Amino acid sequence: MSSSNLRFYTGLLIAGALVFFGVQALAEGYYLLVAFYILQYIVLATAWNILGGYGGYVNFGSACFFAVGGYSTVFFYKLLGLQTLKSLDCGWFVITGPYLSYLIIPASVLVGAVISGLMGLGTGYLTLRLRGVFFAISTLALTVVVQTLVLNWPYVGGARGAYVMRSPSVAGFTSTNEFVFFVMLLIAMAALAIARSVERRKLGAGLEAIRDDEDSAECSGVPTLQLKLQATTISGAMMGAVGALFPFFVTFVDPIGAFNLVHTVNSIAMPLIGGMTHWSGPLIGAILLGGVQQYFGSKNMVTPELSLLFVGVLMMVFVAIAPNGILGLWQRLRGKDVK
Amino acid sequence: MEISTILDLLANALVAGIMLGGFYAAVSIGISISFGMLDIANISHPAMIMLGSFMAYLINSHWGLDPLLIMLLIAPLFGLLGMGIYRVYFQLFESREKDPRRGLAFFFGLLFVTDVLLILFFGADLRGVETSYVDTVLNFGVVGIPLRLLIPFFIGVLVVLCMHLFLTRTFFGLAVAAVSQEPLGLRLMGVDPVRVKQIAFGLSVATAALGGAALIIIQPVEPALGREYIGRVFAVCVLGGMGSMSGTLFAAILLGVAESLTSTFVGPSWSPAVAFGILLFTLAWRPAGLMGRS
C-alpha cells in the first residue's frame, strides 16, 4: 500500500471511529439524528459527484435513486415476510432475534444498491449517447414517473406510505438506531473510498476527459459510453444503498418524503459548494450545508421552507461566483492555479 | 361496458385530448425556443408557468379581472423578467466559459427557489380563478366540450401560430433561428447576437405567462403542480423536435390524446407516466424528434 493510500485509510478509520464514539459519548438521540442525516448527504453528494463532478453529466434524479432504494427495502420486507420474523433457521445454525439485523439490514442495503444501480444503467443506456442536457431532463422526469408508479402500487403502501418494523434490539449495540447509524457510517466511509479510487483510476481520468471535451476523448480512444455507464451505475448504486437503509432509521416510508426534491437539490448543491474536482469537495459541502440545515431545523429557528430557500440561493451564488466551490477558493487563496 | 358507451367515452377522450394538447403546446413552446433555437437550457420554465398561474390568481382575486385579460397584462412583465434573467445568465455563464453544468445548475436553482418562494407565499392550498365561463360546457351530440378546455386550446394554437409566423416571416425571427448556429454571420450582417438572444429569451419566458394563465383556467393550482409539467413539456419538445413550432403543436396534441385516453381507460393517476414513457422512447429511438432532421 502506498503511503498516500495508507494515510487516507488510516485517516478515514480514525475519523469514522471518532464520529461513532463521539456520538455514542454524547448519548443523546439528537446528535445521532443530526450525524445520520449529514452522513446520508455525504453519500448522496459523493455519489452525485462521481457522474456530475468528474464526468460533467448532471443528474437531477438523486431523489428517485434514493427512493427506489427505500422502496426496494419495503418491497422485499413485505415479500419475504420479514415484519414478523423472530428467528431464522439455516439448517446447522439458527439466527435469533438480536442477531437478525446483522443479516437483514446489510442485505437490504445491497439489494437497494443493485436495483438503483441497474436503474442508473438503464436510464444511462437510453439517454447518455445524447447531449448531456437530455440526460439531465430524463432524470428530472424519471423522478415524477417512478413516483407515479409507487403512488399507484398498493402493495408498497401507495400514497399512504408503509411501515418497516425492525427488530427491537441488536446484539452489541445499545439500540437498533445505533446499529443503523453504524451501517450508515460504514456506507459513508466506503463511498468516500470509492470516490477517491475512481478519481485515481482510469475511470476518473476518462471521465475528466469526457467532461473537458467528449468528442476529443472519443477520438483519442476513450470508451466514453462505457465509462459514463460505469459512473451512472456506481452513482445510482450508492444513492440506492442509503435509500435502502433509510426505512430502518425512520421506520416509515411515503412517496412525498422519499421522492422529495430536497434530496436532489442538496446532492447537487453540496458538491457545487464544496468543490467538484476532488473527493473531499462533496464531503465539505455536505458537512457545512447539512450541518446548517440540521442546526436551524432542529432549533425551530426557521421553517423548513426558509432553510431550503437558503440552500437554493447559496447554490446559485456559488455557481455564479465560485465555480470550483470552497476547494477552489482555498486553492486560489494559497496561490495555486485553479483547474 | 357496452360498445356504444365505449365509443362515447372514446369520442370524449379524443376531443378532450386534442384540447389538452393545444394547451400543452402553449406551455411547451417557450422551452422549444430556448433549448432548440437559443441553446439555453432553461429548465426553470415549469416554475415560471406556476408563477404565471399565481400572478393570474392574485390579480383575479384582488381586482376580479378576467384571466384572459390578465394574461395580456403580465406577458410583457414576464418578457422583461426573461430579458433580465438572460442578462444575468450571459454575464455570469455564457460569456465566460463553456461548462454547461453551471448553466444547468443556475436554472435548476431558479426552478427550486421560485418553487419554494411560491410555497412560502401561497402555501400548499389549491387556488383557482373565478370567471363566468369556467363551468360552461358546449354540447355537440355525445361530445361535451368544457370552455375551460376550449379556451386554453385556442390560446395554445394561437401562440404557436403567431410564433411560427414571427419566426419565419420577419427579419428578427430569422435572426433568432440563426443565432445559435451562426453568431458570426449575424454579426457580419450588423446584428448583435446577444441582443437577439436576449429578446428571444424574453419572448420564451413571456409564453410562460400565457401558459400559466391558461393552466389556472383549466384547473385550480398549487405550487407543486409545476413538477408534473416538467415531464410533459420536455416530452413535447423532444418529441416535436426542439425548435420546431409545428412539431411542438403536433407532439403536444399527441401527448394530450395519449394522456386523455390513459386517464379515461386506465385511470387518471397514471397519466403523469405517459409523458415520461414518450420522452424516453423518443430519446432512445428518435432523439431528433418525430419531425426533426437529425
Chai-1 contact restraints between the chains, C-beta under 6 A:
chainA,res_idxA,chainB,res_idxB,connection_type,confidence,min_distance_angstrom,max_distance_angstrom,comment,restraint_id
A,G56,B,R101,contact,1.0,0.0,6.0,A-B,restraint_1
A,V58,B,R101,contact,1.0,0.0,6.0,A-B,restraint_2
A,V58,B,L104,contact,1.0,0.0,6.0,A-B,restraint_3
A,L126,B,L280,contact,1.0,0.0,6.0,A-B,restraint_4
A,L126,B,A284,contact,1.0,0.0,6.0,A-B,restraint_5
A,T127,B,L283,contact,1.0,0.0,6.0,A-B,restraint_6
A,L130,B,P287,contact,1.0,0.0,6.0,A-B,restraint_7
A,G132,B,P100,contact,1.0,0.0,6.0,A-B,restraint_8
A,V133,B,A41,contact,1.0,0.0,6.0,A-B,restraint_9
A,F134,B,L283,contact,1.0,0.0,6.0,A-B,restraint_10
A,A136,B,L104,contact,1.0,0.0,6.0,A-B,restraint_11
A,I137,B,F234,contact,1.0,0.0,6.0,A-B,restraint_12
A,L140,B,I230,contact,1.0,0.0,6.0,A-B,restraint_13
A,A141,B,I230,contact,1.0,0.0,6.0,A-B,restraint_14
A,A141,B,G231,contact,1.0,0.0,6.0,A-B,restraint_15
A,A141,B,F276,contact,1.0,0.0,6.0,A-B,restraint_16
A,A141,B,L279,contact,1.0,0.0,6.0,A-B,restraint_17
A,V144,B,R227,contact,1.0,0.0,6.0,A-B,restraint_18
A,V144,B,G231,contact,1.0,0.0,6.0,A-B,restraint_19
A,V144,B,P272,contact,1.0,0.0,6.0,A-B,restraint_20
A,V145,B,A273,contact,1.0,0.0,6.0,A-B,restraint_21
A,V145,B,F276,contact,1.0,0.0,6.0,A-B,restraint_22
A,T148,B,P272,contact,1.0,0.0,6.0,A-B,restraint_23
A,T148,B,A273,contact,1.0,0.0,6.0,A-B,restraint_24
A,N152,B,S269,contact,1.0,0.0,6.0,A-B,restraint_25
A,V265,B,F112,contact,1.0,0.0,6.0,A-B,restraint_26
A,L272,B,A105,contact,1.0,0.0,6.0,A-B,restraint_27
A,E305,B,V116,contact,1.0,0.0,6.0,A-B,restraint_28
A,E305,B,I119,contact,1.0,0.0,6.0,A-B,restraint_29
A,E305,B,L120,contact,1.0,0.0,6.0,A-B,restraint_30
A,L308,B,V116,contact,1.0,0.0,6.0,A-B,restraint_31
A,L309,B,V116,contact,1.0,0.0,6.0,A-B,restraint_32
A,G312,B,G109,contact,1.0,0.0,6.0,A-B,restraint_33
A,G312,B,F112,contact,1.0,0.0,6.0,A-B,restraint_34
A,G312,B,V113,contact,1.0,0.0,6.0,A-B,restraint_35
A,M315,B,G109,contact,1.0,0.0,6.0,A-B,restraint_36
A,M316,B,G109,contact,1.0,0.0,6.0,A-B,restraint_37
A,V319,B,R102,contact,1.0,0.0,6.0,A-B,restraint_38
A,V319,B,A105,contact,1.0,0.0,6.0,A-B,restraint_39
A,V319,B,F106,contact,1.0,0.0,6.0,A-B,restraint_40
A,A320,B,L92,contact,1.0,0.0,6.0,A-B,restraint_41
A,P323,B,R102,contact,1.0,0.0,6.0,A-B,restraint_42
